Amino acid sequence: MQDVREQQGAARRGRHRLLHSRQFQRYLRDRRHLHVRREARDQARPRKAVPGTQALSVLFPTTLVGSYPQPEWLIDRKKLAARFPPRVRAKELWRIPEPLLAEAQQDATLLAIRAQEEAGLDIVTDGEIRRESYSNRFATALDGVDIDNPGTALDRSGHPNPVPRIVGKIRRKHPVEVEDLRFLRAHTAKKIKMTVPGPFTMSQQAQNDYYKSEEEAAMDYAVALNEEIRDLFAAGADIVQIDEPYMQARPEKARQYGLRALNRALEAVEGTTAVHICFGYAAVIHVRPSGYSFLGELAGCSCQQVSIETAQSNLDFSVLKALPGKKIVLGVIDLNDLTVETPDKVASRIRRALPYVRAEDVIVAPDCGMKYLPREAAFGKLKAMVEGARIMRAELGGAR
């Protein structure tokens, strides 16, 4: 009985600390602000927009690559920034107790959606708010991986990192991000995009203790991902983006089997698909090469869009000639510099691409995910990006 009373007392003290913490007060402030903005928006709207019906008829539509900064009250951003992106689950990063976490993540997701709408983006994501990293939410939800006894693999920077350990055949047990997509679809009338980790990248972020080769693992990751992508489109996705940063980090392996795995993930998929390939989070990988080691090969991918970064690296845009027929999601926001770009700077970065890609084939975005930026800087950069796209739209004759 004494032990029970002590446990109950500890629980009460924990709740008291949470309710009076600075992070919880920020959460309440954000939640009040969210509902005020929602009511004002609903009152101003003459009728409810039908989700998914807003057509993209403008030049240079704008979007996130995927992630938007998570609020400090939701996740410990200092801990997040002090480590490499998690490959296994990292529940210790969340500030909210498990019984309340899902509701808090929904509130923070709504904040991310509203921020994108207020900035003026044409295509919105859920901000990847429920994720500890871009890949681990999906990669750790599969059959065949042991996440309780993780393995080790070298990150793209050469440092060892805990990763899922493959101990059996990779299979998708159930939909992983479909409910996240449905939530996004229910809360915006904008076009929506959902991101998923690529099969090649997942095979590089795992310790293989089961398959004869990494290639076999990548192909089974591709089968599992294909099931998820088809379910995402069935649930209302307008675009599904596959994140494959390790194709840039390990180009020889990517040439050997990565592209084949990527196309297997896209097999029989009906809907607009994109592939994002980058040099890594700017907060983690500070030095950028001047060009891609794996990019033109994506001309052989069945995706419709290729998402690249150009701002921080000052990329030579002539590489875009190697991707005929692809729409280019053009990274024009430098995520290594917290200074908010001017709209004119954004416009100049868009303008540099036009000798190599048709204006109607350009979609405007940040270089990569904005996860590690302060929210104020991220929002300012998105507004500048939207204004920069408007400058270029006016320069070239508006919507078409």
N, C-alpha and C positions, 0 to 999 in steps of 0.2 A: 504493500500500500504506500509506503514511504517513497518507493521508486516511482510509482505512478504519479504521486503528487509532485515530485521533483520534475518529472517530465512535463507535466501540465504547466508548472510554473515556468519552466524554460521556454515552452511554446508561447506562453503569454508574453514573456519578456521579448521573445523574437518578434512577435507581431507588433508590440509596442515600438521596438526599434525601427521596424519597417515603416510603420505608419507615420513616424516622426522624422524619418530620414529626409535629407535634402533631395535625394533622387525621387522619393515618392511624392514630395511636394511638386517637383518638376513634372512628374507624371500627371498629377491632378491638374496642374496649370495647362499642360498640353491637351488634356482631355477636354477641359472646359473650352479651350480655344477651338478645338476640333468641332465640338457640337455647335458653337456659335457660328462658325464658318459654314457648317452644313445647313443650319437653319436659314442663314442669309442666302445661301445659294439656292435652296429649295424654294424660298419665297420669291426670288428673282426669276426663277425659271418658269416660263409660261406653261409648259407641260413637260412631263417626264420624258427624257430622251430614251429612245429604244437602244439598249446596249448593242454594240457591234455594228451599228448602221452608219456611223460617221465615215464618209468616204474621204480618202486622201487624194485630193485633187490639186494640191499645191506643190510647187517645186520645193525641194529641200525640206521635207518633213523632218521633224526633230524627235529624238527619243533618248532615253538612257541606254547604256550598254546593258545594265542589269541592276546593280545594287545602288542604293541610296543610303546615306548615313543613318545608323540606328541611334535613337535617343540615348543619352547618358543614363536616364532612369531605367532603361530596359536592359542595357548591356554595359559591362565594365569596359569602357573604351580604352583605358590605360592598359589593362591586361590584354585586350585584343591587339593593341598596337605593339606590345612588347614581345610578341611571339610570332612565329610563322603561321600562315593561315592553317587552321585545323583541318586535318584529313580524317581523324576520328572525331567522335562527339566530344565537345568541350562544354559541358553543362555548367561548369564553374564560372563561365563568363557571364551568365545571366544573373541579373540582380533580383529578379522577381521569383518568389517561391514557386515550385512546380505546380501546385494546385491553381495558381492564378496566372501562370505564364502564358497560356494559350490566349486568354482574353487580353492580356497586355500586349501580346504580339499583334493581335488583330487591331487594337487601337493604334499601335505604332505603324502598322501597314496602312491604315486609313490616313494617317498623317503624311506618309510618303506619297500616297496616291494624290491627296489634295495638293501637296507641294508641287508635284509635277503638273497638275492641272492649272494651278495658279501661275506657274512659270510659263505656261503656254505650250507644253509639249503636245505633239500630235499623236504619239504612240506612248503608252505608259506601261510600266511593269509594277510588280508588287514591291519593288525595292529590295527583294531578297531579305526582308526584315526578319523572317523566321529562321534564317540560316546563320550558322556560325562562320561558314565560308561558302563560296559559290558551289562547292562540289560535295561537301560531306553530308548534306541532308539526304541526297539521293544515294550516294555511294555506300552509306552505312545502313541503308534500309533494305539491302538485297540479301537473298539467300546465298549461302556459300562463303560468306565473309564472317570472320570472328572479330568483333569489335571490342570484346571484353579482354582479349589477350592479343593486343595489336602487334604488328610487326614493325619494321623500320625500312624506310626508303630514303634515298637522297632527294631533297627538294631541288628545284631548278637552279637554286643558288649554290648547290653542292653541300648543304647541311643535312644531317640526318633528321628525320621527322617521323613521329609515330603515324602509322598508316593502317588501314584495314588489312587483315591477313586472310588471304584466300585459302580456304580449307575444303572447299567443295565446289560443285558446279554453280556458276553465277546464274541466278534466276531472279526475276522480279516477283516478289510475293504478293504485292498489292500495289495499287496506284500510290504514288508518293507525293507528287505536287499537284494532283488534280483538284483537290479541295482548295488549295491555295489559288489555283486558277479560277475556280468558281467564285471564290470570294472577291477576287479582282474583277471578274466579269460583272458581278452584282453591284459593284460600287463605282463604276465609271461607264460613261457612254463613249469614251474614246476607244480607238483601236488599242488592243492589248497584246503584250508580248510576254512569254514565259521563257526563262532560261533553264537549261539543263547541262550538266557536265558531259563532255564527250567521252566516247568509249576508249579512245587512245589515251587521253589524259587520265582517266580512271585507272587504266592498266598500269600507268607509270606511278600512280599514287597508291600503290598497293604492294604488299609482299606476297609473291606467288609461291604458295606451298602446295599447290594442287595440280596445275596444268603443266604439260610438257614444255610449253613456251608461252611467252608474253603474248604472242599473236593469238593463240587459242583463247587466252583470257580476254583479250580485247574484243574478239568476235562474239563471245558470250555476253560481255558488257553491251555490245551493240544490239544484240537481240533483246535484252532487257530494256534498253533505252528506246528501241523501236516501239515496243508495247506502250511505254509511257508517252511517247510523242503522239502516237495515234489517239490515245485517250485524251491528251490535252487538246487536240483539235476537236475531238468529239464533244468536249466540255465547253468549247467556245473560244479557244485561242485564235487570234488572227495571225500571229507569228510565233514560231518556236525557234529559239536560238540555242545552238549547241556551242558550248565553250570548250575550245581546244588549244589552250595556251601551250601545252607541252609539245605540240607539233612544231612550234617555233624553237622550243628549248632543245628538242631531240629530233632534228630534221631527218637524220639517216633512218632511224627506226620508223619515223612517220612515213617516209617514202616506201619502206619495205612493206608495211602492213597497215599503217594508220589511216590512209585514205580509203583503203578497202573496208576497214571497220566503220569508218564514217559513213560511207555509202550504204553499208548494211543497216546502219541505224536509221537511214532515211528511206529504206526500201518500202515501196507501196504507200508512202506517206502522201496524203493529199492536203496541201496547205502550204503557206509561205514559210520557208525555213531559212535560217541564217547560220553562219559559222563565225564565231568570234575567235580571233587569233591575235595575241599580244605579247608584250615583253615582260608581263608580270605586273602586279600592283606597284605603283610608283612609291608607295610607302615602304615597300619591302625590297624591291629591286630598283636601286637609285640610278644606275648607269644604263643608258639606252644605247643599243647599236644604231647605226645610221640606216640600216636596212634589214629586211626580213631574210632569214635563212630558209624559210618554207612559206611560200605564198602563191606563186604562180601555179603550183601543183593543184591548188583548189579550183582551177579551171575544170579539172576532172571530177569535181564533186557535184552531186545532183542538187545541192542547195541553190536557192535563188539569190541570196545576199551573202556578202563577205564583209565582216566587221573588222576594221583595222585601226591602229593608233598612228597618228601622224604629228600631233602637236609637240609633245615633249621631245620626240626623236628628230623632229624636222625632216621627216621622211622624204626621200626622192620619189615624187609621185609618178615618175615614168614606169614604176613597177606595175601600175594599174593597167598598163597595156597588156599585161599577161593574163588579165581576167576578163576577156570579152564576153559580153552577154550577162555579166553579173551586176546586180545593183551593189553599190559600195556604201556601207555604213561607215562614214568618214569621221574618225576621231579628231575633233578640233579644239578640245579643251584639255589643257595641261594640268594633270592631277598631282604633279610634284610641286607646283607653285600655288600657294594659297591665295595669291593675288587674283582678284576677279578680272578676267579679260574684258576689254572694251568690245562692244559689238563690232566696231570696225576691224579689230584684230581677228575676231572670229570670221568675219566676212573675207578677210584677206587669206585666211587659211583655206576656206572653201574655194576661193577663186583660184588658188594654186593648183587645185586638182582638175579644173575644167579642161585644160588642154588634153587630158588623158582619159576622161570619162564624161559621158553626156550628163548635162545638168539634171535631166529627168531620172537619171540612175543614181543620184546622190541622196543619201539619207544622212542627216547631221546628228552627231552624238559626241559625248566625251570620249577620251582615249580608251577608257576602261571603266570598271566599276568605281563608284564614288564612295564606297563603304568607309574608307579611312579618313575622309575629309570632315572638318567641322560642318555641321548642318548649315550654318549661315553662309559659309563659303560655297558650299555645294549649290544652295539655292541661288545665290548671286551668279554663279557660273552658268546655271541653267537659263536664267533670265537673259544673260548676255548672249548665250548660244541662240536662243530663240530670236532675239533682236538681230543678231548677225545673219541668221537665215532670212529674216525679213528684208534686210538690206540687199542681199543677193537676189531675192525674189523680185524686188522692185527693179533692180538693175537689169534683170533678164526678162522682165515683162510679166511678172505675176504668176497666177495659177495656170497650170496646164498639165 
